[in-house]
Amino acid sequence: ALHHGGVLVDRGGLAPQAPRLLRAIAMRYLALAADYDGTIAHHGLVDPATLAALERLAVSGRKLILVTGRELDELLGVFPGIGVFDLVVAENGGLLYWPQTKKVELLCDPPHED
């Protein structure tokens, strides 16, 4: 058997232990943290195909974390699919939001309106 790119192969194809190894590799990443604007959203909106991919990732047992500089109220107004995320870090790290429970935790005082 030969080790090639993280998968054991032999002359006949995948080595017998490869399916177990492939499952282990597939679950290597436990969470995805992604920005909103310019990453999952373009022109302020999340494409249905992107949302579907995020849903598949969530169903696989991984945690999804959205990180954004947007204010929470604004984000909730433009992204109805926010519930796919386990946690939202919003307002440039100023607050945490759990979509399933709608719990909000302020991490600092909001900036002064000058």
Long-range contacts (C-beta under 8 A, 24 or more apart in sequence): 27-60, 27-61, 29-62, 30-62, 30-63, 31-62, 31-63, 31-64, 31-65, 32-57, 32-62, 32-63, 32-64, 32-65, 33-65, 33-66, 33-67, 34-64, 34-65, 34-66, 34-67, 35-66, 35-67, 35-68, 36-66, 36-67, 36-68, 36-70, 36-75, 36-79, 37-68, 37-69, 37-70, 40-66, 41-78, 41-79, 44-78, 45-78, 46-79, 46-81, 51-81, 51-84, 54-81, 54-84, 54-85, 55-84, 58-84, 58-86, 63-87, 65-89, 66-90, 72-97, 72-104
